[in-house]
Amino acid sequence: MDVDHNKRGKTDLPNATALGNMVRAANKLKLKEGSGKGISFTIAEGTIAADNTGNAAQKFKNFVNTKEGAGICYEDTILPLATIGPGHVLVHQSVAPCKRCRAGYKAWAKQLSATIVISADDGYDGAPDNTTFIFAPTGLVFYG
């Protein structure tokens, strides 16, 4: 029996098998190498088949190291991607998103009515190394 993460309709998350497959797919996305200040991103559109297997269609892969000042994050320069939708979003990034960018991912998940899964290698802004973030279509956020 599969765990229902959408009990009482509060999350709109896929079932446990599909969500686990999405997390594994985000972890497997390869990052582009870069040097200096910046963040490497690989972003894919995720779809879930009837048997709960997933597919990740890569939409963006780059090391982002330019932005317009300290008040702008690297995520601000590329997100949200207009090429994503209506599927879920899978992201692997070299550094965890800051608290402000987490709010941006949360809003994007609600806008898409989709789940966003982020696999982050290095910790940042209170998130430890190797953190997975799950942004539900309803606005709930889980990480660990």
C-alpha positions in Angstrom: 0.0 0.0 0.0 1.3 3.4 -0.9 1.4 6.3 1.6 -1.0 9.1 0.7 0.8 12.5 1.4 -2.4 14.3 0.4 -4.5 13.1 3.3 -7.3 15.5 3.9 -6.3 17.4 0.7 -3.7 19.6 2.3 -0.6 19.0 0.2 -1.6 17.9 -3.4 1.7 16.0 -3.4 2.0 12.8 -5.4 1.9 9.5 -3.5 5.0 8.2 -1.7 6.3 6.1 -4.5 6.1 8.8 -7.1 7.5 11.5 -4.7 10.4 9.2 -3.8 11.1 8.7 -7.5 11.0 12.5 -8.0 13.5 13.0 -5.2 15.9 10.3 -6.6 15.6 11.9 -10.1 16.5 15.4 -8.7 19.5 13.9 -6.9 20.7 12.3 -10.1 20.7 15.4 -12.2 24.3 16.3 -13.1 25.6 19.8 -12.4 27.8 21.8 -14.7 31.2 22.6 -13.2 32.0 26.2 -12.4 34.5 28.2 -10.5 34.4 31.2 -8.3 31.2 32.7 -6.9 28.0 31.3 -8.3 25.6 28.4 -8.2 25.3 25.5 -10.6 21.7 24.6 -11.5 20.2 21.7 -13.5 16.4 22.0 -13.8 14.1 19.4 -15.3 10.4 19.0 -15.9 9.2 15.9 -14.2 6.2 13.8 -15.2 4.8 10.8 -13.4 3.5 7.7 -15.3 0.5 5.6 -14.2 2.9 3.1 -12.5 4.5 6.0 -10.5 7.8 6.0 -12.4 9.0 9.3 -13.4 10.6 11.0 -16.3 12.9 14.1 -16.1 13.2 16.3 -19.2 16.1 18.6 -18.7 15.3 22.3 -19.4 18.3 24.2 -18.0 21.9 23.3 -17.0 24.4 26.0 -16.3 26.8 27.6 -13.7 25.3 31.0 -13.0 27.8 33.5 -11.7 26.5 36.9 -12.8 23.8 38.9 -11.1 22.9 42.6 -10.6 24.1 43.3 -7.1 24.0 41.9 -3.6 20.2 42.2 -3.3 19.7 39.8 -6.2 20.1 36.0 -5.9 21.4 33.7 -8.6 18.0 32.1 -8.6 16.5 35.5 -9.5 18.5 35.6 -12.8 17.0 32.3 -14.1 13.7 31.5 -12.4 10.9 30.8 -13.0 11.6 29.1 -16.3 8.9 29.7 -18.9 9.7 26.3 -20.5 8.4 24.4 -17.5 4.8 23.2 -17.2 2.4 21.7 -16.7 4.7 19.0 -15.1 6.5 19.0 -11.8 9.9 20.7 -11.4 13.1 18.9 -10.4 16.1 20.9 -9.4 19.6 20.0 -8.5 21.6 23.0 -7.3 25.1 23.3 -5.8 24.0 25.5 -2.9 20.7 25.5 -1.0 18.3 28.3 -1.8 18.3 31.2 0.8 15.1 31.8 2.8 13.9 34.5 0.3 14.4 32.1 -2.7 12.6 29.4 -0.8 9.6 31.7 -0.7 10.0 32.2 -4.4 10.0 28.5 -5.1 6.9 28.1 -2.9 5.1 30.8 -4.9 6.2 29.1 -8.2 4.9 25.7 -7.0 1.5 27.3 -6.2 1.5 29.2 -9.6 2.2 25.9 -11.5 -0.1 23.8 -9.3 2.9 21.4 -9.2 5.4 19.9 -6.9 8.9 21.3 -6.9 11.7 19.1 -5.6 15.2 20.6 -5.0 18.3 18.6 -4.2 20.9 21.0 -2.8 24.5 20.0 -2.2 25.9 22.7 0.1 24.0 24.1 2.9 23.0 27.8 3.2 20.8 30.1 5.3 20.1 27.5 8.0 19.8 24.5 5.6 22.4 21.8 6.1 24.5 20.2 3.4 22.7 17.6 1.2 19.2 19.0 1.9 16.1 18.1 -0.1 13.3 20.6 -0.3 9.8 19.7 -1.4 7.5 22.6 -2.3 3.8 21.4 -2.5 1.3 22.9 -4.8 -0.8 24.1 -1.8 2.1 26.2 -0.4 3.4 23.7 2.2 7.2 23.3 2.3 9.1 20.3 3.6 12.9 19.9 3.9 15.5 17.8 5.5 
